[in-house]
Every structure is written in structure tokens, then in C-alpha cells.
Amino acid sequence: MGSSHSYLQNLAAADTTPIHWVKAGLCFELAVPDGKVHQALTAAGAAGKCSMVGYTQFDYDKKIAVPVEGEVEFGVW
């Protein structure tokens, strides 16, 4: 049986949808809260993970400050 902390992490993961976008030969992937998926898709993304479009090598995590949203972390592939 896992700790309550890991249980809460699993719940949080279930409340997000992977979104990716490709720019300058890199693929960027983040977990978007389900309530903001439409906004993310409209802004620049496509549903799913970078692996869906052929990116198989994870490079690094990056954080940026996004107006209104605050700090956003995403993976670069």
C-alpha cells in the first residue's frame, strides 16, 4: 500500500492531459490541467506526447514564466 502522498500524486496526474508542440526541430511536452486543454490547443499545441510524432530522446526539463498562468514546467525532446 502506497503512502497518501503518492496517492495524491496519482490523482493529480489523472487530472492532466499531455500536450506537445514542435518548434525549431525540438518537441516540447507538458501536462495541461484538463480544464485548460482547449486553451493550450488553441495557443500552439497538439494533443498527445512528443513520442507520437517521432521524438524518442528526452533532453531536459525547462521552466518558464507564462503571463496569467505563472511558472510552467515542460519537457524538451
mmCIF file of the N, C-alpha and C atoms, coordinates in Angstrom:
data_MODEL
# 
_entry.id   MODEL 
# 
loop_
_atom_site.group_PDB 
_atom_site.id 
_atom_site.type_symbol 
_atom_site.label_atom_id 
_atom_site.label_alt_id 
_atom_site.label_comp_id 
_atom_site.label_asym_id 
_atom_site.label_entity_id 
_atom_site.label_seq_id 
_atom_site.pdbx_PDB_ins_code 
_atom_site.Cartn_x 
_atom_site.Cartn_y 
_atom_site.Cartn_z 
_atom_site.occupancy 
_atom_site.B_iso_or_equiv 
_atom_site.pdbx_formal_charge 
_atom_site.auth_seq_id 
_atom_site.auth_comp_id 
_atom_site.auth_asym_id 
_atom_site.auth_atom_id 
_atom_site.pdbx_PDB_model_num 
ATOM 1   N N  . MET A 1 1  ? 0.843  -1.172 0.000   1.00 0.00 ? 1  MET A N  1 
ATOM 2   C CA . MET A 1 1  ? 0.000  0.000  0.000   1.00 0.00 ? 1  MET A CA 1 
ATOM 3   C C  . MET A 1 1  ? 0.886  1.233  0.000   1.00 0.00 ? 1  MET A C  1 
ATOM 4   N N  . GLY A 1 2  ? 0.642  2.179  -0.896  1.00 0.00 ? 2  GLY A N  1 
ATOM 5   C CA . GLY A 1 2  ? 1.443  3.394  -1.008  1.00 0.00 ? 2  GLY A CA 1 
ATOM 6   C C  . GLY A 1 2  ? 1.054  4.429  0.021   1.00 0.00 ? 2  GLY A C  1 
ATOM 7   N N  . SER A 1 3  ? 1.901  5.405  0.154   1.00 0.00 ? 3  SER A N  1 
ATOM 8   C CA . SER A 1 3  ? 1.617  6.490  1.087   1.00 0.00 ? 3  SER A CA 1 
ATOM 9   C C  . SER A 1 3  ? 0.515  7.374  0.524   1.00 0.00 ? 3  SER A C  1 
ATOM 10  N N  . SER A 1 4  ? -0.071 8.198  1.372   1.00 0.00 ? 4  SER A N  1 
ATOM 11  C CA . SER A 1 4  ? -1.103 9.110  0.898   1.00 0.00 ? 4  SER A CA 1 
ATOM 12  C C  . SER A 1 4  ? -0.503 10.122 -0.068  1.00 0.00 ? 4  SER A C  1 
ATOM 13  N N  . HIS A 1 5  ? 0.779  10.442 0.104   1.00 0.00 ? 5  HIS A N  1 
ATOM 14  C CA . HIS A 1 5  ? 1.434  11.388 -0.800  1.00 0.00 ? 5  HIS A CA 1 
ATOM 15  C C  . HIS A 1 5  ? 1.448  10.831 -2.230  1.00 0.00 ? 5  HIS A C  1 
ATOM 16  N N  . SER A 1 6  ? 1.835  9.574  -2.397  1.00 0.00 ? 6  SER A N  1 
ATOM 17  C CA . SER A 1 6  ? 1.867  9.004  -3.743  1.00 0.00 ? 6  SER A CA 1 
ATOM 18  C C  . SER A 1 6  ? 0.449  8.873  -4.302  1.00 0.00 ? 6  SER A C  1 
ATOM 19  N N  . TYR A 1 7  ? -0.515 8.625  -3.442  1.00 0.00 ? 7  TYR A N  1 
ATOM 20  C CA . TYR A 1 7  ? -1.905 8.558  -3.879  1.00 0.00 ? 7  TYR A CA 1 
ATOM 21  C C  . TYR A 1 7  ? -2.349 9.911  -4.444  1.00 0.00 ? 7  TYR A C  1 
ATOM 22  N N  . LEU A 1 8  ? -1.986 10.998 -3.758  1.00 0.00 ? 8  LEU A N  1 
ATOM 23  C CA . LEU A 1 8  ? -2.340 12.332 -4.228  1.00 0.00 ? 8  LEU A CA 1 
ATOM 24  C C  . LEU A 1 8  ? -1.623 12.663 -5.530  1.00 0.00 ? 8  LEU A C  1 
ATOM 25  N N  . GLN A 1 9  ? -0.368 12.224 -5.688  1.00 0.00 ? 9  GLN A N  1 
ATOM 26  C CA . GLN A 1 9  ? 0.341  12.446 -6.944  1.00 0.00 ? 9  GLN A CA 1 
ATOM 27  C C  . GLN A 1 9  ? -0.367 11.732 -8.087  1.00 0.00 ? 9  GLN A C  1 
ATOM 28  N N  . ASN A 1 10 ? -0.835 10.526 -7.847  1.00 0.00 ? 10 ASN A N  1 
ATOM 29  C CA . ASN A 1 10 ? -1.540 9.779  -8.884  1.00 0.00 ? 10 ASN A CA 1 
ATOM 30  C C  . ASN A 1 10 ? -2.839 10.473 -9.271  1.00 0.00 ? 10 ASN A C  1 
ATOM 31  N N  . LEU A 1 11 ? -3.538 11.050 -8.307  1.00 0.00 ? 11 LEU A N  1 
ATOM 32  C CA . LEU A 1 11 ? -4.759 11.781 -8.615  1.00 0.00 ? 11 LEU A CA 1 
ATOM 33  C C  . LEU A 1 11 ? -4.440 13.009 -9.464  1.00 0.00 ? 11 LEU A C  1 
ATOM 34  N N  . ALA A 1 12 ? -3.382 13.719 -9.131  1.00 0.00 ? 12 ALA A N  1 
ATOM 35  C CA . ALA A 1 12 ? -3.007 14.907 -9.883  1.00 0.00 ? 12 ALA A CA 1 
ATOM 36  C C  . ALA A 1 12 ? -2.663 14.545 -11.320 1.00 0.00 ? 12 ALA A C  1 
ATOM 37  N N  . ALA A 1 13 ? -1.967 13.437 -11.524 1.00 0.00 ? 13 ALA A N  1 
ATOM 38  C CA . ALA A 1 13 ? -1.591 13.021 -12.874 1.00 0.00 ? 13 ALA A CA 1 
ATOM 39  C C  . ALA A 1 13 ? -2.827 12.702 -13.710 1.00 0.00 ? 13 ALA A C  1 
ATOM 40  N N  . ALA A 1 14 ? -3.865 12.176 -13.073 1.00 0.00 ? 14 ALA A N  1 
ATOM 41  C CA . ALA A 1 14 ? -5.080 11.810 -13.791 1.00 0.00 ? 14 ALA A CA 1 
ATOM 42  C C  . ALA A 1 14 ? -5.864 13.046 -14.222 1.00 0.00 ? 14 ALA A C  1 
ATOM 43  N N  . ASP A 1 15 ? -5.568 14.196 -13.644 1.00 0.00 ? 15 ASP A N  1 
ATOM 44  C CA . ASP A 1 15 ? -6.296 15.421 -13.939 1.00 0.00 ? 15 ASP A CA 1 
ATOM 45  C C  . ASP A 1 15 ? -5.619 16.264 -15.015 1.00 0.00 ? 15 ASP A C  1 
ATOM 46  N N  . THR A 1 16 ? -4.665 15.689 -15.725 1.00 0.00 ? 16 THR A N  1 
ATOM 47  C CA . THR A 1 16 ? -3.956 16.420 -16.769 1.00 0.00 ? 16 THR A CA 1 
ATOM 48  C C  . THR A 1 16 ? -3.981 15.642 -18.091 1.00 0.00 ? 16 THR A C  1 
ATOM 49  N N  . THR A 1 17 ? -3.715 16.365 -19.157 1.00 0.00 ? 17 THR A N  1 
ATOM 50  C CA . THR A 1 17 ? -3.651 15.787 -20.497 1.00 0.00 ? 17 THR A CA 1 
ATOM 51  C C  . THR A 1 17 ? -2.317 16.191 -21.121 1.00 0.00 ? 17 THR A C  1 
ATOM 52  N N  . PRO A 1 18 ? -1.573 15.259 -21.721 1.00 0.00 ? 18 PRO A N  1 
ATOM 53  C CA . PRO A 1 18 ? -0.319 15.651 -22.369 1.00 0.00 ? 18 PRO A CA 1 
ATOM 54  C C  . PRO A 1 18 ? -0.593 16.446 -23.648 1.00 0.00 ? 18 PRO A C  1 
ATOM 55  N N  . ILE A 1 19 ? 0.139  17.543 -23.781 1.00 0.00 ? 19 ILE A N  1 
ATOM 56  C CA . ILE A 1 19 ? 0.065  18.408 -24.956 1.00 0.00 ? 19 ILE A CA 1 
ATOM 57  C C  . ILE A 1 19 ? 1.501  18.620 -25.440 1.00 0.00 ? 19 ILE A C  1 
ATOM 58  N N  . HIS A 1 20 ? 1.697  18.675 -26.751 1.00 0.00 ? 20 HIS A N  1 
ATOM 59  C CA . HIS A 1 20 ? 3.037  18.919 -27.281 1.00 0.00 ? 20 HIS A CA 1 
ATOM 60  C C  . HIS A 1 20 ? 2.965  19.924 -28.418 1.00 0.00 ? 20 HIS A C  1 
ATOM 61  N N  . TRP A 1 21 ? 4.104  20.531 -28.716 1.00 0.00 ? 21 TRP A N  1 
ATOM 62  C CA . TRP A 1 21 ? 4.247  21.364 -29.900 1.00 0.00 ? 21 TRP A CA 1 
ATOM 63  C C  . TRP A 1 21 ? 5.679  21.274 -30.382 1.00 0.00 ? 21 TRP A C  1 
ATOM 64  N N  . VAL A 1 22 ? 5.879  21.444 -31.682 1.00 0.00 ? 22 VAL A N  1 
ATOM 65  C CA . VAL A 1 22 ? 7.197  21.329 -32.293 1.00 0.00 ? 22 VAL A CA 1 
ATOM 66  C C  . VAL A 1 22 ? 7.606  22.703 -32.827 1.00 0.00 ? 22 VAL A C  1 
ATOM 67  N N  . LYS A 1 23 ? 8.844  23.088 -32.515 1.00 0.00 ? 23 LYS A N  1 
ATOM 68  C CA . LYS A 1 23 ? 9.378  24.365 -32.988 1.00 0.00 ? 23 LYS A CA 1 
ATOM 69  C C  . LYS A 1 23 ? 10.891 24.233 -33.119 1.00 0.00 ? 23 LYS A C  1 
ATOM 70  N N  . ALA A 1 24 ? 11.421 24.673 -34.234 1.00 0.00 ? 24 ALA A N  1 
ATOM 71  C CA . ALA A 1 24 ? 12.868 24.680 -34.488 1.00 0.00 ? 24 ALA A CA 1 
ATOM 72  C C  . ALA A 1 24 ? 13.507 23.315 -34.263 1.00 0.00 ? 24 ALA A C  1 
ATOM 73  N N  . GLY A 1 25 ? 12.805 22.261 -34.662 1.00 0.00 ? 25 GLY A N  1 
ATOM 74  C CA . GLY A 1 25 ? 13.356 20.920 -34.563 1.00 0.00 ? 25 GLY A CA 1 
ATOM 75  C C  . GLY A 1 25 ? 13.277 20.273 -33.197 1.00 0.00 ? 25 GLY A C  1 
ATOM 76  N N  . LEU A 1 26 ? 12.688 20.956 -32.229 1.00 0.00 ? 26 LEU A N  1 
ATOM 77  C CA . LEU A 1 26 ? 12.520 20.405 -30.882 1.00 0.00 ? 26 LEU A CA 1 
ATOM 78  C C  . LEU A 1 26 ? 11.039 20.179 -30.618 1.00 0.00 ? 26 LEU A C  1 
ATOM 79  N N  . CYS A 1 27 ? 10.762 19.216 -29.763 1.00 0.00 ? 27 CYS A N  1 
ATOM 80  C CA . CYS A 1 27 ? 9.392  18.970 -29.340 1.00 0.00 ? 27 CYS A CA 1 
ATOM 81  C C  . CYS A 1 27 ? 9.289  19.319 -27.863 1.00 0.00 ? 27 CYS A C  1 
ATOM 82  N N  . PHE A 1 28 ? 8.264  20.069 -27.516 1.00 0.00 ? 28 PHE A N  1 
ATOM 83  C CA . PHE A 1 28 ? 8.019  20.493 -26.141 1.00 0.00 ? 28 PHE A CA 1 
ATOM 84  C C  . PHE A 1 28 ? 6.747  19.815 -25.653 1.00 0.00 ? 28 PHE A C  1 
ATOM 85  N N  . GLU A 1 29 ? 6.809  19.234 -24.470 1.00 0.00 ? 29 GLU A N  1 
ATOM 86  C CA . GLU A 1 29 ? 5.674  18.463 -23.941 1.00 0.00 ? 29 GLU A CA 1 
ATOM 87  C C  . GLU A 1 29 ? 5.370  18.876 -22.517 1.00 0.00 ? 29 GLU A C  1 
ATOM 88  N N  . LEU A 1 30 ? 4.088  19.089 -22.232 1.00 0.00 ? 30 LEU A N  1 
ATOM 89  C CA . LEU A 1 30 ? 3.701  19.403 -20.873 1.00 0.00 ? 30 LEU A CA 1 
ATOM 90  C C  . LEU A 1 30 ? 2.372  18.765 -20.535 1.00 0.00 ? 30 LEU A C  1 
ATOM 91  N N  . ALA A 1 31 ? 2.137  18.642 -19.235 1.00 0.00 ? 31 ALA A N  1 
ATOM 92  C CA . ALA A 1 31 ? 0.877  18.123 -18.721 1.00 0.00 ? 31 ALA A CA 1 
ATOM 93  C C  . ALA A 1 31 ? -0.020 19.318 -18.430 1.00 0.00 ? 31 ALA A C  1 
ATOM 94  N N  . VAL A 1 32 ? -1.107 19.431 -19.163 1.00 0.00 ? 32 VAL A N  1 
ATOM 95  C CA . VAL A 1 32 ? -2.015 20.567 -19.038 1.00 0.00 ? 32 VAL A CA 1 
ATOM 96  C C  . VAL A 1 32 ? -3.219 20.136 -18.200 1.00 0.00 ? 32 VAL A C  1 
ATOM 97  N N  . PRO A 1 33 ? -3.602 20.943 -17.208 1.00 0.00 ? 33 PRO A N  1 
ATOM 98  C CA . PRO A 1 33 ? -4.812 20.616 -16.446 1.00 0.00 ? 33 PRO A CA 1 
ATOM 99  C C  . PRO A 1 33 ? -5.995 20.457 -17.402 1.00 0.00 ? 33 PRO A C  1 
ATOM 100 N N  . ASP A 1 34 ? -6.818 19.453 -17.148 1.00 0.00 ? 34 ASP A N  1 
ATOM 101 C CA . ASP A 1 34 ? -7.923 19.138 -18.051 1.00 0.00 ? 34 ASP A CA 1 
ATOM 102 C C  . ASP A 1 34 ? -8.805 20.338 -18.372 1.00 0.00 ? 34 ASP A C  1 
ATOM 103 N N  . GLY A 1 35 ? -8.992 21.238 -17.437 1.00 0.00 ? 35 GLY A N  1 
ATOM 104 C CA . GLY A 1 35 ? -9.835 22.405 -17.664 1.00 0.00 ? 35 GLY A CA 1 
ATOM 105 C C  . GLY A 1 35 ? -9.217 23.436 -18.603 1.00 0.00 ? 35 GLY A C  1 
ATOM 106 N N  . LYS A 1 36 ? -7.929 23.278 -18.940 1.00 0.00 ? 36 LYS A N  1 
ATOM 107 C CA . LYS A 1 36 ? -7.251 24.255 -19.794 1.00 0.00 ? 36 LYS A CA 1 
ATOM 108 C C  . LYS A 1 36 ? -6.753 23.653 -21.109 1.00 0.00 ? 36 LYS A C  1 
ATOM 109 N N  . VAL A 1 37 ? -7.171 22.451 -21.421 1.00 0.00 ? 37 VAL A N  1 
ATOM 110 C CA . VAL A 1 37 ? -6.714 21.777 -22.640 1.00 0.00 ? 37 VAL A CA 1 
ATOM 111 C C  . VAL A 1 37 ? -7.122 22.559 -23.888 1.00 0.00 ? 37 VAL A C  1 
ATOM 112 N N  . HIS A 1 38 ? -8.351 23.014 -23.956 1.00 0.00 ? 38 HIS A N  1 
ATOM 113 C CA . HIS A 1 38 ? -8.808 23.760 -25.132 1.00 0.00 ? 38 HIS A CA 1 
ATOM 114 C C  . HIS A 1 38 ? -7.941 25.001 -25.352 1.00 0.00 ? 38 HIS A C  1 
ATOM 115 N N  . GLN A 1 39 ? -7.640 25.705 -24.278 1.00 0.00 ? 39 GLN A N  1 
ATOM 116 C CA . GLN A 1 39 ? -6.797 26.898 -24.363 1.00 0.00 ? 39 GLN A CA 1 
ATOM 117 C C  . GLN A 1 39 ? -5.405 26.552 -24.884 1.00 0.00 ? 39 GLN A C  1 
ATOM 118 N N  . ALA A 1 40 ? -4.824 25.458 -24.399 1.00 0.00 ? 40 ALA A N  1 
ATOM 119 C CA . ALA A 1 40 ? -3.488 25.042 -24.839 1.00 0.00 ? 40 ALA A CA 1 
ATOM 120 C C  . ALA A 1 40 ? -3.492 24.633 -26.312 1.00 0.00 ? 40 ALA A C  1 
ATOM 121 N N  . LEU A 1 41 ? -4.517 23.930 -26.739 1.00 0.00 ? 41 LEU A N  1 
ATOM 122 C CA . LEU A 1 41 ? -4.600 23.503 -28.134 1.00 0.00 ? 41 LEU A CA 1 
ATOM 123 C C  . LEU A 1 41 ? -4.785 24.698 -29.061 1.00 0.00 ? 41 LEU A C  1 
ATOM 124 N N  . THR A 1 42 ? -5.536 25.678 -28.613 1.00 0.00 ? 42 THR A N  1 
ATOM 125 C CA . THR A 1 42 ? -5.757 26.880 -29.403 1.00 0.00 ? 42 THR A CA 1 
ATOM 126 C C  . THR A 1 42 ? -4.484 27.708 -29.510 1.00 0.00 ? 42 THR A C  1 
ATOM 127 N N  . ALA A 1 43 ? -3.689 27.746 -28.441 1.00 0.00 ? 43 ALA A N  1 
ATOM 128 C CA . ALA A 1 43 ? -2.479 28.575 -28.406 1.00 0.00 ? 43 ALA A CA 1 
ATOM 129 C C  . ALA A 1 43 ? -1.381 28.045 -29.316 1.00 0.00 ? 43 ALA A C  1 
ATOM 130 N N  . ALA A 1 44 ? -1.092 26.745 -29.247 1.00 0.00 ? 44 ALA A N  1 
ATOM 131 C CA . ALA A 1 44 ? 0.040  26.264 -30.053 1.00 0.00 ? 44 ALA A CA 1 
ATOM 132 C C  . ALA A 1 44 ? 0.200  24.768 -30.053 1.00 0.00 ? 44 ALA A C  1 
ATOM 133 N N  . GLY A 1 45 ? -0.544 24.061 -29.263 1.00 0.00 ? 45 GLY A N  1 
ATOM 134 C CA . GLY A 1 45 ? -0.244 22.659 -29.069 1.00 0.00 ? 45 GLY A CA 1 
ATOM 135 C C  . GLY A 1 45 ? -1.101 21.691 -29.854 1.00 0.00 ? 45 GLY A C  1 
ATOM 136 N N  . ALA A 1 46 ? -0.712 20.445 -29.724 1.00 0.00 ? 46 ALA A N  1 
ATOM 137 C CA . ALA A 1 46 ? -1.467 19.316 -30.262 1.00 0.00 ? 46 ALA A CA 1 
ATOM 138 C C  . ALA A 1 46 ? -1.592 18.296 -29.130 1.00 0.00 ? 46 ALA A C  1 
ATOM 139 N N  . ALA A 1 47 ? -2.689 17.592 -29.090 1.00 0.00 ? 47 ALA A N  1 
ATOM 140 C CA . ALA A 1 47 ? -2.897 16.599 -28.043 1.00 0.00 ? 47 ALA A CA 1 
ATOM 141 C C  . ALA A 1 47 ? -1.894 15.465 -28.189 1.00 0.00 ? 47 ALA A C  1 
ATOM 142 N N  . GLY A 1 48 ? -1.451 14.929 -27.060 1.00 0.00 ? 48 GLY A N  1 
ATOM 143 C CA . GLY A 1 48 ? -0.573 13.778 -27.052 1.00 0.00 ? 48 GLY A CA 1 
ATOM 144 C C  . GLY A 1 48 ? 0.859  14.119 -26.689 1.00 0.00 ? 48 GLY A C  1 
ATOM 145 N N  . LYS A 1 49 ? 1.678  13.083 -26.705 1.00 0.00 ? 49 LYS A N  1 
ATOM 146 C CA . LYS A 1 49 ? 3.080  13.202 -26.306 1.00 0.00 ? 49 LYS A CA 1 
ATOM 147 C C  . LYS A 1 49 ? 3.986  13.368 -27.520 1.00 0.00 ? 49 LYS A C  1 
ATOM 148 N N  . CYS A 1 50 ? 5.202  13.845 -27.254 1.00 0.00 ? 50 CYS A N  1 
ATOM 149 C CA . CYS A 1 50 ? 6.191  14.016 -28.331 1.00 0.00 ? 50 CYS A CA 1 
ATOM 150 C C  . CYS A 1 50 ? 6.481  12.700 -29.052 1.00 0.00 ? 50 CYS A C  1 
ATOM 151 N N  . SER A 1 51 ? 6.395  11.598 -28.338 1.00 0.00 ? 51 SER A N  1 
ATOM 152 C CA . SER A 1 51 ? 6.665  10.299 -28.963 1.00 0.00 ? 51 SER A CA 1 
ATOM 153 C C  . SER A 1 51 ? 5.678  9.996  -30.086 1.00 0.00 ? 51 SER A C  1 
ATOM 154 N N  . MET A 1 52 ? 4.506  10.618 -30.052 1.00 0.00 ? 52 MET A N  1 
ATOM 155 C CA . MET A 1 52 ? 3.504  10.387 -31.091 1.00 0.00 ? 52 MET A CA 1 
ATOM 156 C C  . MET A 1 52 ? 3.940  10.949 -32.442 1.00 0.00 ? 52 MET A C  1 
ATOM 157 N N  . VAL A 1 53 ? 4.880  11.895 -32.427 1.00 0.00 ? 53 VAL A N  1 
ATOM 158 C CA . VAL A 1 53 ? 5.340  12.497 -33.677 1.00 0.00 ? 53 VAL A CA 1 
ATOM 159 C C  . VAL A 1 53 ? 6.810  12.164 -33.950 1.00 0.00 ? 53 VAL A C  1 
ATOM 160 N N  . GLY A 1 54 ? 7.293  11.077 -33.332 1.00 0.00 ? 54 GLY A N  1 
ATOM 161 C CA . GLY A 1 54 ? 8.611  10.547 -33.649 1.00 0.00 ? 54 GLY A CA 1 
ATOM 162 C C  . GLY A 1 54 ? 9.768  10.972 -32.767 1.00 0.00 ? 54 GLY A C  1 
ATOM 163 N N  . TYR A 1 55 ? 9.529  11.770 -31.741 1.00 0.00 ? 55 TYR A N  1 
ATOM 164 C CA . TYR A 1 55 ? 10.609 12.179 -30.837 1.00 0.00 ? 55 TYR A CA 1 
ATOM 165 C C  . TYR A 1 55 ? 10.749 11.126 -29.740 1.00 0.00 ? 55 TYR A C  1 
ATOM 166 N N  . THR A 1 56 ? 11.918 10.502 -29.660 1.00 0.00 ? 56 THR A N  1 
ATOM 167 C CA . THR A 1 56 ? 12.115 9.407  -28.712 1.00 0.00 ? 56 THR A CA 1 
ATOM 168 C C  . THR A 1 56 ? 13.164 9.702  -27.650 1.00 0.00 ? 56 THR A C  1 
ATOM 169 N N  . GLN A 1 57 ? 13.920 10.775 -27.804 1.00 0.00 ? 57 GLN A N  1 
ATOM 170 C CA . GLN A 1 57 ? 15.007 11.079 -26.873 1.00 0.00 ? 57 GLN A CA 1 
ATOM 171 C C  . GLN A 1 57 ? 14.672 12.311 -26.038 1.00 0.00 ? 57 GLN A C  1 
ATOM 172 N N  . PHE A 1 58 ? 14.378 12.090 -24.742 1.00 0.00 ? 58 PHE A N  1 
ATOM 173 C CA . PHE A 1 58 ? 14.147 13.207 -23.833 1.00 0.00 ? 58 PHE A CA 1 
ATOM 174 C C  . PHE A 1 58 ? 15.463 13.935 -23.615 1.00 0.00 ? 58 PHE A C  1 
ATOM 175 N N  . ASP A 1 59 ? 15.442 15.261 -23.631 1.00 0.00 ? 59 ASP A N  1 
ATOM 176 C CA . ASP A 1 59 ? 16.656 16.052 -23.459 1.00 0.00 ? 59 ASP A CA 1 
ATOM 177 C C  . ASP A 1 59 ? 16.714 16.677 -22.062 1.00 0.00 ? 59 ASP A C  1 
ATOM 178 N N  . TYR A 1 60 ? 15.751 17.518 -21.696 1.00 0.00 ? 60 TYR A N  1 
ATOM 179 C CA . TYR A 1 60 ? 15.791 18.175 -20.383 1.00 0.00 ? 60 TYR A CA 1 
ATOM 180 C C  . TYR A 1 60 ? 14.441 18.788 -20.045 1.00 0.00 ? 60 TYR A C  1 
ATOM 181 N N  . ASP A 1 61 ? 14.268 19.135 -18.764 1.00 0.00 ? 61 ASP A N  1 
ATOM 182 C CA . ASP A 1 61 ? 13.093 19.870 -18.302 1.00 0.00 ? 61 ASP A CA 1 
ATOM 183 C C  . ASP A 1 61 ? 13.412 21.351 -18.310 1.00 0.00 ? 61 ASP A C  1 
ATOM 184 N N  . LYS A 1 62 ? 12.414 22.168 -18.572 1.00 0.00 ? 62 LYS A N  1 
ATOM 185 C CA . LYS A 1 62 ? 12.581 23.618 -18.591 1.00 0.00 ? 62 LYS A CA 1 
ATOM 186 C C  . LYS A 1 62 ? 11.377 24.258 -17.921 1.00 0.00 ? 62 LYS A C  1 
ATOM 187 N N  . LYS A 1 63 ? 11.618 25.374 -17.234 1.00 0.00 ? 63 LYS A N  1 
ATOM 188 C CA . LYS A 1 63 ? 10.543 26.151 -16.626 1.00 0.00 ? 63 LYS A CA 1 
ATOM 189 C C  . LYS A 1 63 ? 10.569 27.550 -17.213 1.00 0.00 ? 63 LYS A C  1 
ATOM 190 N N  . ILE A 1 64 ? 9.369  28.067 -17.502 1.00 0.00 ? 64 ILE A N  1 
ATOM 191 C CA . ILE A 1 64 ? 9.260  29.447 -17.966 1.00 0.00 ? 64 ILE A CA 1 
ATOM 192 C C  . ILE A 1 64 ? 8.094  30.117 -17.240 1.00 0.00 ? 64 ILE A C  1 
ATOM 193 N N  . ALA A 1 65 ? 8.151  31.423 -17.147 1.00 0.00 ? 65 ALA A N  1 
ATOM 194 C CA . ALA A 1 65 ? 7.054  32.198 -16.573 1.00 0.00 ? 65 ALA A CA 1 
ATOM 195 C C  . ALA A 1 65 ? 6.097  32.569 -17.705 1.00 0.00 ? 65 ALA A C  1 
ATOM 196 N N  . VAL A 1 66 ? 4.831  32.212 -17.535 1.00 0.00 ? 66 VAL A N  1 
ATOM 197 C CA . VAL A 1 66 ? 3.807  32.489 -18.528 1.00 0.00 ? 66 VAL A CA 1 
ATOM 198 C C  . VAL A 1 66 ? 2.820  33.483 -17.913 1.00 0.00 ? 66 VAL A C  1 
ATOM 199 N N  . PRO A 1 67 ? 2.548  34.604 -18.591 1.00 0.00 ? 67 PRO A N  1 
ATOM 200 C CA . PRO A 1 67 ? 1.585  35.561 -18.045 1.00 0.00 ? 67 PRO A CA 1 
ATOM 201 C C  . PRO A 1 67 ? 0.262  34.881 -17.702 1.00 0.00 ? 67 PRO A C  1 
ATOM 202 N N  . VAL A 1 68 ? -0.310 35.226 -16.628 1.00 0.00 ? 68 VAL A N  1 
ATOM 203 C CA . VAL A 1 68 ? -1.580 34.727 -16.087 1.00 0.00 ? 68 VAL A CA 1 
ATOM 204 C C  . VAL A 1 68 ? -1.434 33.342 -15.463 1.00 0.00 ? 68 VAL A C  1 
ATOM 205 N N  . GLU A 1 69 ? -0.694 32.437 -16.087 1.00 0.00 ? 69 GLU A N  1 
ATOM 206 C CA . GLU A 1 69 ? -0.567 31.067 -15.599 1.00 0.00 ? 69 GLU A CA 1 
ATOM 207 C C  . GLU A 1 69 ? 0.501  30.919 -14.523 1.00 0.00 ? 69 GLU A C  1 
ATOM 208 N N  . GLY A 1 70 ? 1.535  31.739 -14.567 1.00 0.00 ? 70 GLY A N  1 
ATOM 209 C CA . GLY A 1 70 ? 2.645  31.600 -13.629 1.00 0.00 ? 70 GLY A CA 1 
ATOM 210 C C  . GLY A 1 70 ? 3.737  30.730 -14.223 1.00 0.00 ? 70 GLY A C  1 
ATOM 211 N N  . GLU A 1 71 ? 4.485  30.042 -13.368 1.00 0.00 ? 71 GLU A N  1 
ATOM 212 C CA . GLU A 1 71 ? 5.586  29.202 -13.830 1.00 0.00 ? 71 GLU A CA 1 
ATOM 213 C C  . GLU A 1 71 ? 5.068  27.886 -14.385 1.00 0.00 ? 71 GLU A C  1 
ATOM 214 N N  . VAL A 1 72 ? 5.534  27.542 -15.584 1.00 0.00 ? 72 VAL A N  1 
ATOM 215 C CA . VAL A 1 72 ? 5.111  26.318 -16.266 1.00 0.00 ? 72 VAL A CA 1 
ATOM 216 C C  . VAL A 1 72 ? 6.353  25.485 -16.549 1.00 0.00 ? 72 VAL A C  1 
ATOM 217 N N  . GLU A 1 73 ? 6.284  24.197 -16.216 1.00 0.00 ? 73 GLU A N  1 
ATOM 218 C CA . GLU A 1 73 ? 7.389  23.277 -16.475 1.00 0.00 ? 73 GLU A CA 1 
ATOM 219 C C  . GLU A 1 73 ? 7.000  22.343 -17.616 1.00 0.00 ? 73 GLU A C  1 
ATOM 220 N N  . PHE A 1 74 ? 7.960  22.106 -18.522 1.00 0.00 ? 74 PHE A N  1 
ATOM 221 C CA . PHE A 1 74 ? 7.712  21.199 -19.640 1.00 0.00 ? 74 PHE A CA 1 
ATOM 222 C C  . PHE A 1 74 ? 8.998  20.482 -20.009 1.00 0.00 ? 74 PHE A C  1 
ATOM 223 N N  . GLY A 1 75 ? 8.842  19.370 -20.706 1.00 0.00 ? 75 GLY A N  1 
ATOM 224 C CA . GLY A 1 75 ? 9.980  18.589 -21.173 1.00 0.00 ? 75 GLY A CA 1 
ATOM 225 C C  . GLY A 1 75 ? 10.355 18.965 -22.589 1.00 0.00 ? 75 GLY A C  1 
ATOM 226 N N  . VAL A 1 76 ? 11.650 18.927 -22.867 1.00 0.00 ? 76 VAL A N  1 
ATOM 227 C CA . VAL A 1 76 ? 12.146 19.206 -24.211 1.00 0.00 ? 76 VAL A CA 1 
ATOM 228 C C  . VAL A 1 76 ? 12.684 17.894 -24.775 1.00 0.00 ? 76 VAL A C  1 
ATOM 229 N N  . TRP A 1 77 ? 12.249 17.554 -25.966 1.00 0.00 ? 77 TRP A N  1 
ATOM 230 C CA . TRP A 1 77 ? 12.633 16.305 -26.639 1.00 0.00 ? 77 TRP A CA 1 
ATOM 231 C C  . TRP A 1 77 ? 13.329 16.642 -27.925 1.00 0.00 ? 77 TRP A C  1 
# 
